[in-house]
Amino acid sequence: APLSTVRTTICEVWAYNLDEEVKKIRQVLRKYNYVAMSFRRLGKTR
């Protein structure tokens, strides 16, 4: 689909809503070939 017709949604995903958001991603993948994700890990890093 042309980029002008694609809706972009940014969602915050936490432990409490992970299953629901993964289900939404699966629905999107039925129509589109790609999903972009950015991950940030809170807390200490080694």
PyMOL CGO cylinders between C-alpha atoms (Angstrom):
from pymol import cmd
from pymol.cgo import CYLINDER

trace = [
    CYLINDER, 0.00, 0.00, 0.00, 1.22, 3.53, -0.62, 0.3, 1, 1, 1, 1, 1, 1,
    CYLINDER, 1.22, 3.53, -0.62, 2.72, 5.08, 2.48, 0.3, 1, 1, 1, 1, 1, 1,
    CYLINDER, 2.72, 5.08, 2.48, 0.11, 7.84, 2.49, 0.3, 1, 1, 1, 1, 1, 1,
    CYLINDER, 0.11, 7.84, 2.49, -2.65, 5.31, 3.21, 0.3, 1, 1, 1, 1, 1, 1,
    CYLINDER, -2.65, 5.31, 3.21, -0.83, 3.33, 5.92, 0.3, 1, 1, 1, 1, 1, 1,
    CYLINDER, -0.83, 3.33, 5.92, -1.70, 4.24, 9.51, 0.3, 1, 1, 1, 1, 1, 1,
    CYLINDER, -1.70, 4.24, 9.51, 1.17, 4.34, 11.99, 0.3, 1, 1, 1, 1, 1, 1,
    CYLINDER, 1.17, 4.34, 11.99, 0.52, 3.41, 15.60, 0.3, 1, 1, 1, 1, 1, 1,
    CYLINDER, 0.52, 3.41, 15.60, 2.94, 3.56, 18.50, 0.3, 1, 1, 1, 1, 1, 1,
    CYLINDER, 2.94, 3.56, 18.50, 2.04, 1.40, 21.52, 0.3, 1, 1, 1, 1, 1, 1,
    CYLINDER, 2.04, 1.40, 21.52, 3.69, 0.99, 24.87, 0.3, 1, 1, 1, 1, 1, 1,
    CYLINDER, 3.69, 0.99, 24.87, 3.93, -2.69, 25.68, 0.3, 1, 1, 1, 1, 1, 1,
    CYLINDER, 3.93, -2.69, 25.68, 4.47, -3.95, 29.20, 0.3, 1, 1, 1, 1, 1, 1,
    CYLINDER, 4.47, -3.95, 29.20, 4.11, -7.33, 30.87, 0.3, 1, 1, 1, 1, 1, 1,
    CYLINDER, 4.11, -7.33, 30.87, 0.42, -6.75, 31.61, 0.3, 1, 1, 1, 1, 1, 1,
    CYLINDER, 0.42, -6.75, 31.61, -0.54, -6.09, 27.94, 0.3, 1, 1, 1, 1, 1, 1,
    CYLINDER, -0.54, -6.09, 27.94, 2.05, -8.16, 26.07, 0.3, 1, 1, 1, 1, 1, 1,
    CYLINDER, 2.05, -8.16, 26.07, -0.33, -10.92, 24.95, 0.3, 1, 1, 1, 1, 1, 1,
    CYLINDER, -0.33, -10.92, 24.95, -2.91, -8.43, 23.65, 0.3, 1, 1, 1, 1, 1, 1,
    CYLINDER, -2.91, -8.43, 23.65, -0.31, -6.46, 21.68, 0.3, 1, 1, 1, 1, 1, 1,
    CYLINDER, -0.31, -6.46, 21.68, 1.23, -9.61, 20.16, 0.3, 1, 1, 1, 1, 1, 1,
    CYLINDER, 1.23, -9.61, 20.16, -2.24, -10.59, 18.95, 0.3, 1, 1, 1, 1, 1, 1,
    CYLINDER, -2.24, -10.59, 18.95, -2.56, -7.17, 17.29, 0.3, 1, 1, 1, 1, 1, 1,
    CYLINDER, -2.56, -7.17, 17.29, 0.81, -7.63, 15.56, 0.3, 1, 1, 1, 1, 1, 1,
    CYLINDER, 0.81, -7.63, 15.56, -0.31, -11.01, 14.23, 0.3, 1, 1, 1, 1, 1, 1,
    CYLINDER, -0.31, -11.01, 14.23, -3.43, -9.36, 12.77, 0.3, 1, 1, 1, 1, 1, 1,
    CYLINDER, -3.43, -9.36, 12.77, -1.32, -6.70, 11.04, 0.3, 1, 1, 1, 1, 1, 1,
    CYLINDER, -1.32, -6.70, 11.04, 1.01, -9.34, 9.58, 0.3, 1, 1, 1, 1, 1, 1,
    CYLINDER, 1.01, -9.34, 9.58, -1.94, -10.93, 7.78, 0.3, 1, 1, 1, 1, 1, 1,
    CYLINDER, -1.94, -10.93, 7.78, -2.13, -7.81, 5.62, 0.3, 1, 1, 1, 1, 1, 1,
    CYLINDER, -2.13, -7.81, 5.62, 1.44, -6.42, 5.63, 0.3, 1, 1, 1, 1, 1, 1,
    CYLINDER, 1.44, -6.42, 5.63, 4.81, -8.14, 5.27, 0.3, 1, 1, 1, 1, 1, 1,
    CYLINDER, 4.81, -8.14, 5.27, 6.71, -6.07, 7.84, 0.3, 1, 1, 1, 1, 1, 1,
    CYLINDER, 6.71, -6.07, 7.84, 6.27, -4.65, 11.32, 0.3, 1, 1, 1, 1, 1, 1,
    CYLINDER, 6.27, -4.65, 11.32, 8.82, -2.24, 12.81, 0.3, 1, 1, 1, 1, 1, 1,
    CYLINDER, 8.82, -2.24, 12.81, 9.59, -2.45, 16.52, 0.3, 1, 1, 1, 1, 1, 1,
    CYLINDER, 9.59, -2.45, 16.52, 11.92, -0.61, 18.85, 0.3, 1, 1, 1, 1, 1, 1,
    CYLINDER, 11.92, -0.61, 18.85, 12.91, -2.16, 22.17, 0.3, 1, 1, 1, 1, 1, 1,
    CYLINDER, 12.91, -2.16, 22.17, 14.24, -0.47, 25.26, 0.3, 1, 1, 1, 1, 1, 1,
    CYLINDER, 14.24, -0.47, 25.26, 15.19, -2.35, 28.36, 0.3, 1, 1, 1, 1, 1, 1,
    CYLINDER, 15.19, -2.35, 28.36, 14.76, -0.53, 31.63, 0.3, 1, 1, 1, 1, 1, 1,
    CYLINDER, 14.76, -0.53, 31.63, 17.16, -1.09, 34.46, 0.3, 1, 1, 1, 1, 1, 1,
    CYLINDER, 17.16, -1.09, 34.46, 20.86, -1.78, 34.79, 0.3, 1, 1, 1, 1, 1, 1,
    CYLINDER, 20.86, -1.78, 34.79, 23.01, -3.04, 31.96, 0.3, 1, 1, 1, 1, 1, 1,
    CYLINDER, 23.01, -3.04, 31.96, 26.16, -5.05, 32.44, 0.3, 1, 1, 1, 1, 1, 1,
]
cmd.load_cgo(trace, "trace")
